[in-house]
Amino acid sequence: MKTLIIAILLVCSACVMDSNNDEMDTVKIAMAQIFCVNSDTSGNFKRIEYAIEDALKSGAELICFPETSLFGWVNPEAHKMASPIPGESTDRLAGLARKHEVYICIGLCEKEGEKLYDSVILLDPQGTILLKHRKINILTELMDPPYTKGSGVQVVETEFGRIGLLVCADSFVPELLDEMKKHKPDIMLIPYGWANSIDKWPQHGESLRKTIQNVAQKLDCPVIGTDALGKISHGPWSGLVFGGQSYAIDYDGTVLARGRDRDRDIISLELKIRK
């Protein structure tokens, strides 16, 4: 009888440990698909904080925003408006992370001397910048002067596992995905500015889905791709619109969640991380 009791206790203990591991390997993520209005910095900050507040209602621990959320993509005015990282913009974003006790991944413009980068950062709930990535595939023909090209890819260890960052068109480049794969990310966060003419939506969202699925299957990890909303106002793509349809894709290509077509959406999901 004593042996049986001991065996039962061991089994129960193992079940508790498995349950705890399941909790540690799960993260509640929100894709904050918001309007990013060119040069409307104060308004964009408002939209960011409102999105954070809405995401927290579903228990989000990590909130992911689109590419260049503060000034708009390929907006030449960002050359004058952007700040360094760390700097004015990231200090304010860090304040939001601390206030709401949440991880934030967000795309923003970064100024360093005369250079302007299309960057993405990951902030922890204490407002610390855990990781920064500068976009490498910058599409120089779309803005004058163009963004400066970044270099290299990295991951950072977090309580949710190894997180990697890329920006939009970086996910087109097989060599960058090969380089990232060597770092064995447990999850990828990618802000997007997926644009096309009005008549190409909603079908253009299918190309975004296929792109994110390719990344997930190539890297064998879930990918969170958060797209912007709004309109491009400068350069050769002026008038094209960002269509939303953000996607969370699992490591095997399964669609876990999808954002609305051309409308604000806070898409929450509980993501299981394989470590």
WOJOFEN-V479002 format. One record per residue. N is the residue number from 1. PHI is phi in degrees with one decimal (999 if undefined). Layout:
N PHI
N PHI
This chain:
1 999
2 -60.5
3 -62.0
4 -64.4
5 -61.8
6 -60.9
7 -62.7
8 -63.2
9 -61.9
10 -64.6
11 -63.7
12 -61.7
13 -61.0
14 -64.0
15 -63.5
16 -62.1
17 -63.0
18 -62.7
19 -62.0
20 -63.7
21 -63.9
22 -59.6
23 -63.4
24 -66.1
25 -94.8
26 -119.7
27 -132.9
28 -93.8
29 -114.1
30 -124.1
31 -93.1
32 -96.2
33 -84.8
34 -124.1
35 -74.9
36 -116.1
37 -88.6
38 -53.6
39 69.6
40 -87.8
41 -60.9
42 -64.4
43 -66.6
44 -65.2
45 -62.9
46 -60.3
47 -63.3
48 -64.9
49 -68.3
50 -59.8
51 -65.4
52 -60.6
53 -60.6
54 -68.2
55 -65.2
56 -67.2
57 -63.6
58 -97.7
59 83.1
60 -60.7
61 -102.9
62 -139.3
63 -119.2
64 -113.7
65 -111.0
66 -75.9
67 -68.4
68 40.5
69 -66.7
70 -91.0
71 -121.9
72 93.3
73 -79.1
74 41.5
75 -101.1
76 -62.0
77 -65.2
78 -63.6
79 -58.6
80 -96.2
81 -93.4
82 -72.5
83 -124.1
84 -66.4
85 -121.1
86 -71.6
87 -179.5
88 -56.6
89 -66.2
90 -70.4
91 -62.1
92 -69.5
93 -65.6
94 -62.4
95 -62.9
96 -67.5
97 -61.8
98 -68.6
99 -59.8
100 -101.2
101 53.0
102 -146.5
103 -76.9
104 -130.0
105 -113.0
106 -149.4
107 -87.7
108 -155.7
109 -80.7
110 -125.7
111 -104.3
112 -135.4
113 64.0
114 -92.1
115 -92.7
116 -119.3
117 -111.4
118 -96.3
119 -116.5
120 -138.1
121 -127.5
122 -120.6
123 -105.4
124 -93.7
125 -64.1
126 -92.0
127 85.4
128 -80.0
129 -78.6
130 -81.1
131 -157.5
132 -133.1
133 -129.6
134 -101.9
135 -54.9
136 -101.6
137 -88.5
138 -92.5
139 54.3
140 -60.6
141 -74.3
142 -94.3
143 -153.4
144 -129.0
145 -70.5
146 -78.0
147 -62.7
148 -87.5
149 -73.1
150 -84.4
151 -151.8
152 76.0
153 -130.0
154 -144.6
155 -129.5
156 -133.4
157 -77.5
158 -132.7
159 -65.6
160 -98.5
161 107.4
162 -80.1
163 -109.5
164 -113.2
165 -127.1
166 -138.0
167 -126.9
168 35.0
169 -63.8
170 -57.7
171 -74.6
172 -84.2
173 -96.7
174 -57.5
175 -65.0
176 -69.4
177 -66.8
178 -62.5
179 -65.8
180 -64.9
181 -59.2
182 -63.0
183 -85.3
184 52.0
185 -66.8
186 -87.1
187 -155.8
188 -112.9
189 -116.6
190 -133.7
191 -78.1
192 -122.4
193 -128.8
194 -92.2
195 -120.1
196 -164.4
197 -67.6
198 -56.7
199 -72.1
200 -88.6
201 -97.1
202 -88.4
203 -63.8
204 -65.4
205 -62.3
206 -64.2
207 -69.8
208 -66.5
209 -58.0
210 -64.0
211 -63.1
212 -68.9
213 -60.8
214 -61.4
215 -63.7
216 -60.1
217 -73.2
218 -67.1
219 -93.3
220 57.7
221 -154.5
222 -65.1
223 -127.4
224 -106.6
225 -114.9
226 -102.7
227 -97.2
228 -89.1
229 -128.6
230 133.8
231 -134.1
232 -78.0
233 -112.7
234 -132.9
235 78.9
236 -64.2
237 -100.2
238 -56.6
239 96.9
240 -69.8
241 -117.8
242 -85.3
243 -106.9
244 67.9
245 53.1
246 -60.1
247 -132.4
248 -110.6
249 -121.7
250 -78.4
251 -57.6
252 -96.0
253 95.5
254 -69.2
255 -77.3
256 -91.9
257 -162.0
258 -142.5
259 -83.9
260 -66.0
261 -77.7
262 54.4
263 -147.4
264 -57.0
265 -156.2
266 -110.8
267 -102.9
268 -105.9
269 -152.8
270 -100.4
271 -104.9
272 -88.0
273 -101.5
274 -87.3
275 -113.6
